[in-house]
Amino acid sequence: MTLPLPCSALGILALGFFGILSAGCGGPHSAKVTGQVTLDDQPLTKGDVSFHPADGKGAVAIGAINAEGKYSLSTGTDAGLAPGSYVATVVATEEIKPTRPNEESIFKPITPNKYGTTANSDLKFDVKAGANDIPLKLKSK
């Protein structure tokens, strides 16, 4: 025979259950990263920013650069990223339209090649939980 639980015991169980559920709300993407990208002290008005985990493990966070040079990172469909150490890459290109019919467009790099790969990029950051404003200051030389 089972005895019914008193109301206070049910309340404690419910609080514990919801506590476990809410503990995950900080989640793996509990850091938010935004900032402005400049090239030679001028806002870069297009391109993409990626934050790659420095240890090579985990998801890459990506954000597009808007007309003011601002970016905000997301991991997949989730805003933000996991706290940790990252290497940032920035790639921006300019489309050169074809001059003749049946020719394809050519895309000329705007950003220096060194910022396009984790092996060459010197943009290294420690991302903390919560809001992070990380300006990315690129130099052409």
Residue pairs with C-beta under 8 A, 6 or more apart in sequence:
5 13
26 129
27 78
28 82
29 75
29 78
29 79
29 80
29 81
29 82
30 80
30 82
30 83
30 129
30 130
31 80
31 81
31 82
31 83
31 127
31 128
31 129
31 130
31 132
32 72
32 73
32 79
32 80
32 130
32 131
32 132
33 51
33 61
33 63
33 72
33 73
33 80
33 81
33 127
33 132
33 134
34 70
34 71
34 72
34 73
34 131
34 132
34 133
34 134
35 70
35 71
35 133
35 134
35 135
35 136
36 43
36 68
36 69
36 70
36 71
36 135
36 136
37 43
37 44
37 47
37 49
37 65
37 69
37 70
37 71
37 90
37 135
37 136
37 138
38 44
38 69
38 135
38 136
38 137
38 138
39 92
39 110
39 111
39 138
39 139
39 140
40 138
40 139
40 140
41 137
43 68
43 69
44 65
44 69
44 90
44 92
44 110
44 111
44 138
45 65
45 66
45 67
45 68
45 69
46 65
46 67
46 92
46 110
47 64
47 65
47 90
47 91
47 92
47 93
47 110
47 111
48 62
48 63
48 64
48 65
48 90
48 91
48 92
49 62
49 63
49 64
49 65
49 71
49 73
49 88
49 89
49 90
49 136
50 60
50 61
50 62
50 63
50 88
50 89
50 90
50 91
51 60
51 61
51 62
51 73
51 81
51 86
51 87
51 88
51 125
51 127
52 60
52 86
52 87
52 88
52 89
52 118
53 59
53 60
53 82
53 84
53 85
53 86
54 84
54 85
54 86
54 87
54 124
55 84
55 85
58 82
58 84
59 75
59 76
59 81
59 82
60 75
61 73
61 74
61 75
61 80
61 81
61 86
62 73
62 74
62 75
63 71
63 72
63 73
63 74
64 71
65 71
65 90
65 92
71 136
72 79
73 79
73 80
73 81
74 80
74 81
75 81
75 82
81 127
82 127
83 127
83 128
83 129
84 126
84 127
85 124
85 125
85 126
85 127
86 124
86 125
86 126
86 127
87 118
87 121
87 123
87 124
88 121
88 123
88 124
88 125
88 134
88 136
89 115
89 116
89 117
89 118
89 121
89 123
90 111
90 115
90 116
90 121
90 123
90 136
90 138
91 109
91 111
91 115
91 116
92 109
92 110
92 111
93 107
93 108
93 109
93 110
94 107
94 108
94 109
94 110
95 105
95 106
95 107
95 108
96 105
96 106
96 107
96 108
97 105
98 104
98 105
98 106
109 116
111 138
112 138
112 139
112 140
113 120
114 120
114 121
114 122
115 121
115 123
115 138
123 136
125 132
125 134
127 134
